[in-house]
Amino acid sequence: MTKKELMKLTNDPILLGSLPALRRAAKAALRLGQQTSTPVYVLRRGRVVNINPTARKTAARKTANLCR
C-alpha cells in the first residue's frame, strides 16, 4: 500500500507514519536474517514464503546432507 492509498483511507498521523515504520522493520528483519542465516517469512499472494536466500541455501545443504 502506498502513502497516497493510505491517505485516502485515513488522516490519522499515527497510521500515516506506520507505513514507513513497517518498511524499516521489514528491512531490519531481512538484514538480521541474512546475518544469522535464518529464514525470513512473508505472506505473498496468500502463501507463506521465505525471502532470505541465505537461509534457503543453508536449508538445502542440510537436507542434502541428511539424504546421504
N, C-alpha and C positions, 0 to 999 in steps of 0.2 A: 504494500500500500504506500502510495506516495504522500507527501505532506499536503498536496493540493486535495487529494481524495479525503484525507483525514480532516482537513479544514471544512469540507462540505458537511461532514458529519457532526462536528463539534467546534466550539470556540474556546473550550476549556484549555487554558495554557498548560496544565499538567499533562493532559492527554496529548497535546501537540508536541510537548517535549519528550514524550515517551518513545516515539519512533526512533529518533537518533540514539537514545539511550539503549534501546533494544539492539540496534545495529552495532553499537560499540561493544555490548555484552557478547553478541554473536562472534564478532571478530576476536575478542579476547578468549572465548571458549575454544575457537578453532586453533588459535595460536597455542594455547595450553595443551590441547590435544596433540598437536604436531610435536611439541617439545617432549611430551611424555609417551608418544606413540600409542595413544588410547583413542578409541572411536569417538566420533562426534556425530550424534544422530539428529536429524531434522525431519520434518514432515514435508514431503514433496509429492504433489498430486495424489494425496491420500495414502501414501506409503511412507514408512519409516526407513530412511536410508542413512548410511554412514558417509559423511562428506570428507573424512580425513583419509587421504590416500596413503599416508604413512602407516596408519593402523591397518588398512586393508592389506598392505604388503606384509606386515608382521603376522597378521592372522593367516594369510595364505601360506607363509613359511611354516607356521606352527602346524597347520593342517597337513601339509606335505610331509613334515617330519613324523606325524602320527601314523601316516599311511605306509611308512617304510617298514 
